[in-house]
Amino acid sequence: MLAAFLAAAAALVVVALLAIANARDFAADERRLDDWLADEHVQSKLSSTNDAALRGADRSTVTGDVHDPLAQARAIRASAHRRLDIVEGWSAAFAALALILAVFAGWTFHELLRERRQLIERLAAERNHDPLTGLPNRRFFADWIAFAIANARREGTHVGVLHVDINGCAAVAELHGGPAVEALLVEIARRFRAASREGDVFARLAPTEFALATPSANDARELALLAQRLRDVLNDPAQPPLADTPIGTSIGVAFFPEHADDSAGVLAAASAAMSAARRAGRNHLAFNAIAA
């Protein structure tokens, strides 16, 4: 793209130089004609020819005397006009090239802006989303919870957070390697997303840890049912098994405002509850670090 732009700019410069050179030649021919007509010898010859015509001299002699200077004048004038035609042609070419270059420059600028916008959008997406699963990352999740809590504080409602740790990934990695674990996590993210309700937000917080935030839960029982739904989708008999080894979950639950009064506190409470559930064994659920 840059090479084409530079080539077009160079062509424009060449055309401009050619137009300027021919314009100078045209001006030089005009000056040469003026100088020739102002020459004393030419004026004297034309004057004597005119006097001869007035005295009734031979017509052929008079015509010859007039024809030679006029023919030379016409030749100079014709040369000047040819130069002028060339100038007009190169000027038209210059205008056409300038228009093409302007259009090309505008298109190039538009493409650069589009690429820059796409880069900014991609960087923003990478900044806020997990590249493997496409789910929001910890940064986005924390910001969203802060927003949800601010709204819940105004409305007098609750915000529930489920911190989910996936059990069994180490066995899959040992048997099948890292790519198999990545495929497993992508499928788990897909199932979790399908199981979420409108208004819920899923995120991937760590390699084997996910989280769900819901601004519409009314009590712990509702969050316990939601946690059970997540466990069920991982072992749904209507879908292919996630792996050839058991896959389970340890889920910690925390509430705003019962367990903490800000986003950092709610996240910490849910994480502590998840750790308690993990200590209790696979497929356990804990509320605020008290294993159920």
Secondary structure, DSSP 8 states (H G I E B T S, - for coil): -HHHHHHHHHHHHHHHHHHHHHHHHHHHHHHHHHHHHH-HHHHHHHHHHHHHHHHT--HHHHHHHHHHHHHHHHHHHHHHHHHHHHHHHHHHHHHHHHHHHHHHHHHHHHHHHHHHHHHHHHHHHHHHB-TTT--B-HHHHHHHHHHHHHHHHHHT--EEEEEEEEESHHHHHHHH-HHHHHHHHHHHHHHHHHH--TT-EEEEEETTEEEEEES---SHHHHHHHHHHHHHHHT-TTS--S-SS--EEEEEEEEETTT-SSHHHHHHHHHHHHHHHHHH-TT-EEETTEE-
